[in-house]
């Protein structure tokens, strides 16, 4: 298991930029894992969708934008339809690709 030091790595401007560009409230994600469970490509991701969401919330910009997962996302919106908080996760993944 990889340990991430949130106090040294956090980039709040990254989180704010993702929030602003996607129009989604990242704080609403509580890591239920439904997005990952519904993703048909999650077996090929280096980081599951819910982990990308958590790293984005925490402002871990380098790991999020350097992740292979954001490029493998097919934007099928399975994650979005399964989200109990109506977060458009596919939109966030799209924004992350544009930022990368």
N, C-alpha and C positions, 0 to 999 in steps of 0.2 A: 504494500500500500504506500502510495506516495503522500508525503506530508507537505502541505503548502502553508508557508508562513504568510498569513493574511495581513499582518501589520507592516511587513516590509514590501510586499508586492502590490498592495491595493492602489488602484488608479481610479479614483471616484469620478474623474472627468470622463473616463471611458464608459462607466456605467451610466452616467448622465447622458452621454451622447447616444448610446444605444437606446435608452428610454425615449429620448427626444425623437430620434429618427424613426423608430419603430412605432411610436405612439402607444407602447405597452408599458404597464406598470410591473417591472421586474420583481418588485417587493411582494407581489401577490403569489409568486411561486413558492410553495413550501415543500418541494422535492418529493412529491407523491410517487413519481416514477411512471405515471400513466403515459407520458410522452415517449419514454424509452420503451415501454412495454408494447406500444402500438406501432413503433417505427419498424417498417419492413427491412431497413438497411442497418439497424443498430448492431448487428453481428459484425459488420465491417468497419464500424466506427472505432477510432482510437479512444474516444471519450463518449460515453452515452449522452443522449440529449439532456437529461436532467442534470448531468454534471457540467455540461456547457452552460446551462442556465445558472447553476450555482456559482461557477467561476465568473460568469458575467456579473452576477449580483455582487460578488466580492471584489470586482474590479481587477481581476487577474488577466489583464489584456494580452500579454505575450502568449500565454498558454491557450487562450481562446482563439486568437487570430492565427496562431500557429498550428491549430488542430486540423487534422485531416477530415474530421467529422463535418465541419461546416461546408466542405467542398463535396462531400458524398451525399449530403441531404438532397433528396429529389423534390422537395417542396410539395409532397403529396398531401400535406395537411392532416395526416393521421394524428400527429401530436396535438395539433390545434383542436381537432374535434374531440379528443379525449381529455383535454384539460378541464378540470372541475372549476377553475377560476376564469375560464374564457380568455386565457392568454393566447394570443396569436403567435405561437412558438415558431411556426414556419416563417412568419414575417421577421422575427428576431434573427433567425438563421440567415435569411436573405440580407438583412442589414449587416450582419457580421461578415458575410462574404464581400459585400461592397467595401466595408472598412478594411478588410485584409488586402 
